[in-house]
Amino acid sequence: MTLNNAAEVLSGATYPTISLILLFRAEIAGALTELANDCDIVKSIKQQLPQALDKRLPVTELYVVAPWQNGSQNASVIGNNSAEEVKA
């Protein structure tokens, strides 16, 4: 998932998106894992970005309980660079 895709999905005006925040945060955090073939610049960026992620998108109680607030809503499943709607 690219940041552009994430921004588009989280900007949805016709469906609830707060329950997706922790999923996207996990995707971003996973992308920040250092790989053996990362160059020094990329490694440096990946070391610094988790602090920015914690500041800009902290894990809050609201984000943790949001997915369970309304079970009748459609939930989005993130995978293969797209969001697919499935009935919760």
C-alpha positions in Angstrom: 0.0 0.0 0.0 1.4 3.4 -0.9 0.9 6.5 1.2 -1.3 7.9 -1.6 -3.6 4.9 -1.4 -3.7 5.1 2.4 -4.6 8.8 2.2 -7.4 8.2 -0.4 -9.0 5.4 1.7 -8.7 7.3 5.0 -10.3 10.4 3.3 -13.5 8.5 2.5 -16.6 10.6 3.1 -19.1 7.9 2.6 -17.8 5.3 5.0 -16.3 5.3 8.5 -12.5 5.4 8.5 -11.4 5.8 12.1 -11.4 2.1 12.6 -8.8 1.8 9.8 -6.2 4.0 11.5 -4.4 1.2 13.4 -4.3 -1.0 10.3 -2.7 1.8 8.3 -0.3 2.6 11.2 0.7 -1.1 11.2 1.3 -1.0 7.5 3.5 2.1 7.8 5.4 0.7 10.7 6.0 -2.5 8.8 7.4 -0.6 5.9 9.9 1.0 8.2 11.5 -2.3 9.0 15.1 -2.2 7.9 16.0 -4.7 5.1 19.5 -6.1 4.4 19.6 -4.5 1.0 18.6 -1.0 2.2 21.2 1.6 1.5 22.6 3.8 4.3 20.3 6.7 3.6 17.2 4.5 3.6 18.3 2.8 6.8 18.8 6.3 8.4 15.3 7.4 7.4 13.8 4.2 8.6 15.5 4.7 12.0 14.1 8.2 12.4 10.6 7.8 11.0 9.1 5.6 13.9 9.5 8.6 16.3 7.6 10.8 13.8 5.0 8.1 13.4 4.5 8.0 17.2 4.1 11.7 17.3 1.9 12.2 14.3 -0.2 9.0 14.6 -0.1 7.8 18.2 -2.0 4.7 19.3 -4.9 6.1 21.3 -7.7 4.5 23.2 -10.2 5.8 20.6 -8.4 4.1 17.7 -8.2 0.8 19.6 -12.0 0.7 20.4 -13.2 2.2 17.2 -13.5 -1.1 15.2 -15.8 -2.5 17.8 -18.2 0.5 18.1 -20.6 -0.4 15.4 -20.6 -4.0 14.2 -23.2 -3.3 11.5 -20.8 -1.1 9.5 -18.8 -2.4 6.6 -15.1 -3.0 7.5 -12.3 -2.6 5.1 -9.6 -5.2 4.8 -6.2 -3.9 3.6 -4.4 -6.1 1.2 -2.8 -6.2 -2.2 -2.5 -2.4 -2.4 -6.3 -2.0 -2.2 -9.2 -1.8 0.2 -11.9 -4.5 -0.2 -15.2 -4.1 1.6 -16.4 -7.1 3.5 -19.4 -7.3 5.8 -18.3 -7.2 9.4 
